């Protein structure tokens, strides 16, 4: 996994619980308390997942709550600062989601050892999207949190449900369907 995930996780923990809690999370997982994660660094998936698990334990959060906090921070603060071109010309959740496979293809071509997820989309109607999260990592909750964060970012009312290890259902509120299409 790339260091950008750990870096964003650090930002969320420090914002919510403070630097001392983040240092505890690091040391509890065998990292130096001064560990710095750079976006392009290669980190073992299991070590990043252990950080996430420890954060949930220390902050008494479910994985869904942690994923929502991470997702909202990623799309509203972290990605616009670190990857400003991601949202530059996008005006809706639908546009953002439909751009992600192209973004991840570019990431795979330009960043060594990058293995971002891919997505398959099935539109049940104008306001209901069934997404398949295609990845070897079991991070579908994080993906759902990102989609919820997109709803907040674009001011769209969404219901996001995790339907399994690799399935997410996104439903726009009736009043939003004209905005989302």
N, C-alpha and C positions, 0 to 999 in steps of 0.2 A: 504494500500500500504506500502511497506517496505521503510525504511529510506534511503536505497541505492539510490533510484530514486531521492529523494530530495537532497542527498549529491552530486550526479553527476550533478544535475541542478545547485547547488551552485558553483561547480567547473567551469562550463561553464560560468555562469554569472560573476563570479569574473575575469576569464580569459579575457572575452570580454569587460566588462564594469567597473570592479573594485569592491572592497569590499563595498564601500559606496552605490552603487546601490543595491547590494545584501541585505544590511541591510535595505534599503528602502522597498524592496520587502517583506522582513520578517515583518517589522512593519506595512506596509499597509495591511497585512493579519492577524494581531493579534498575531504574534510571537515576542518574544524578539529579539532584533537585534543581540544578542550573541548566538542565538539558534544553537545548534550543533545536527546534524542528524547522528545517528549511523546506519550502514547498516541494522541491524536486527530489528530496532525499527518499531513498528506498527503505521502508520499514517493514519488518515481518507483520503480516496480517494479524497473527495471533497476539502480538505485542500491543498493537493498536486496539484490538478488540478487548484485551485485558484492561487497558486504560479506560475504555468506555464502561466496562463492567465495574471497575473500581469507582468511577465517577458516580454511577448509579447507586452503588452501596453507600458511599460517603454522603451523598446529597439526598438519600432516601427517595430516589426517583425510579419509576418504571422505565424500561427501555423506550416505550412510546413517548413518555414525557421528555426524556433526554434527547430522543431523535427529533422531537418537535422543537426543542430549544436550539439544537444544533442546526436544524434545517432553516429555521427562521433567521438565525444569525448568519448562516452561510449565504442565503440569497439576499438579505437586506443590508448586510454590513461587509462581511468578509469577501465574497466574490466581487462585488462592485469595486472594492479597494484593490484587491490583488489581481483580478481578471476583469477589468472594466469593459472589455470588448464583448463579454458574454451577454450583457443586457443592453448594450448600446442602442440597438434599433428594435427592441422588442416591446410590445405594448400589451401583452396578455399572457396568461398562464398557458394557453394553447400554443401560442407562438413559441414561447420559451421551451415547452416540452418537445415540440416538434423540431426544434433546433438542436436538441441535445445529442442525437446520434451523430450529426455532422460535427459538432464541437468535440465529441469524444473520439471521432475518427481523426481529427486534426491533432488532438492530444496524443493519440497513439503513434502518429507519424513523427511528431516533433519532440516527444519526451521519452527518453529511454526507459524501458521496463514499466511503462504505464499500461494499466489494464482496467480502464474505466468500464462501467456497465454499458450495456446497450438496452434499447427499449423497443418493444413491439406494441403498437397501438391498435385498438379495435374500438371504433366509435359506435356505441350502441344507439345513440341518438345525438342530437346537437349538444345536449348538456350532460351526456354520460359517456365517460371514457373508461375502458378497461385496458390497463397497462400490464405488460409482462416485463418484469425486471430480470434481465439476462446477465448474470454474473456468477462467478464461482464463490463470491463472498455472500454470506447470509446477512445482507444489510438492507433488506426490504423495508424495515421500519424507518431507517434513516432516509431512504428514498421517499417514503410517505411523508416524513417530516419536512423534507425539502419541498414537496408539492404543497403542503399546508403553508409553508413559508412563502411560496410563490403567490398563493391566494392573498396573503396579507400584503405582500409587496405590490401587487397589481390591484388591490382593493376588490377582489372577487370573492364572493361567498361560496366556499367549497365544502363538501363533505368528502373526506378521504378515508377509505377503508382498506386495511390490509386483508386480503382474502386467502393468503397462503404464503409459502416461502418465496414465491416469485410473482405474485399477483396483487395489483392495486386497482381499486375502483375509485374514480374521481367523478363526483356529481356536482354540477353547478346548480345553485339555487335558481328557481324559475326566473327571477328578475335579472339574473346574470347571463342567461343563455344568449341574448343578443350581443353582449359584450364579448363572450367567449368564442363566438363563431367568426 
